[in-house]
């Protein structure tokens, strides 16, 4: 995912470097808006994946600490696991939206 973000960001930089007086390549600058949408989607997907990972980490910490203390940990663990899966699903949905935009951009 980070590689996709880097490629999109680099493409935006290259397109911005095109001189307005370069008539043959100036039309390429129209891609910037769609590339910015892709960049936003990918950054959001990365954030959600990180939050899902943090949720899984908290789930493990919570489970072990509460079990060590001798309390029931199943309700809290179920809640944290469900939240982590929701964030991961959100990340995958954003990534899928970027893939669809990318394919549409290339006419596939």
C-alpha positions in Angstrom: 0.0 0.0 0.0 2.9 2.4 0.8 4.3 1.7 -2.6 1.1 2.7 -4.3 1.0 5.9 -2.3 4.6 6.7 -3.3 3.8 6.1 -7.0 0.7 8.3 -6.9 2.6 11.1 -5.0 5.5 10.9 -7.4 3.2 11.1 -10.4 1.6 14.2 -8.9 5.0 15.8 -8.4 6.0 15.1 -12.0 2.8 16.5 -13.4 3.1 19.7 -11.4 6.6 20.2 -12.9 5.1 20.4 -16.4 5.4 24.0 -17.6 2.1 25.7 -18.4 3.6 26.8 -21.8 4.4 23.2 -22.8 1.3 22.7 -24.9 2.0 19.1 -25.8 2.0 18.0 -22.2 -0.2 20.6 -20.4 -3.2 18.4 -20.9 -1.6 15.7 -18.7 -2.1 18.1 -15.7 -5.8 17.2 -15.7 -4.8 13.8 -14.1 -3.8 15.6 -10.9 -7.4 15.8 -9.5 -8.0 12.1 -9.9 -4.5 11.3 -8.6 -5.3 13.4 -5.5 -8.5 11.4 -4.9 -6.5 8.2 -5.1 -3.9 9.7 -2.7 -6.6 10.5 -0.2 -8.1 7.0 -0.5 -4.8 5.3 0.0 -3.8 7.5 2.9 -7.1 6.7 4.5 -6.7 3.0 3.9 -3.2 3.1 5.4 -4.5 4.9 8.5 -7.4 2.4 9.0 -5.0 -0.5 8.6 -2.7 1.0 11.3 -5.7 1.6 13.6 -6.7 -2.1 13.0 -3.2 -3.2 13.9 -3.3 -1.1 17.1 -6.7 -2.6 17.9 -5.3 -6.1 17.6 -2.3 -5.1 19.7 -4.7 -3.7 22.4 -6.8 -6.9 22.2 -3.7 -9.0 23.0 -2.6 -6.7 25.8 -6.1 -6.4 27.3 -6.6 -10.2 27.1 -3.4 -11.1 28.8 -3.6 -8.5 31.5 -7.2 -9.2 32.4 -6.6 -13.0 32.3 -3.6 -12.5 34.6 -5.7 -10.5 37.0 -8.3 -13.3 36.9 -11.3 -11.4 35.4 -13.5 -12.4 32.5 -12.0 -10.9 29.4 -14.3 -12.3 26.7 -16.7 -9.3 26.4 -14.0 -6.7 26.1 -11.9 -8.9 23.8 -14.9 -9.5 21.5 -15.5 -5.7 21.4 -11.9 -4.9 20.5 -11.7 -7.7 18.0 -14.9 -6.5 16.3 -13.6 -2.9 16.2 -10.2 -4.0 14.7 -12.0 -6.1 12.0 -14.2 -3.1 11.1 -11.2 -0.8 10.7 -9.4 -3.5 8.6 -12.5 -3.9 6.4 -12.6 -0.1 6.0 -9.0 -0.2 4.9 -9.7 -2.9 2.4 -12.7 -1.0 1.0 -10.6 2.1 0.5 -7.8 0.1 -1.2 -10.4 -1.5 -3.5 -11.8 1.9 -4.4 -8.2 3.0 -5.3 -7.7 -0.1 -7.4 -11.0 0.6 -9.3 -10.0 4.2 -9.9 -6.5 3.1 -11.1 -8.0 0.6 -13.5 -10.6 3.2 -14.8 -7.7 5.7 -15.2 -5.9 3.2 -17.5 -9.0 2.1 -19.4 -9.0 -1.5 -18.0 
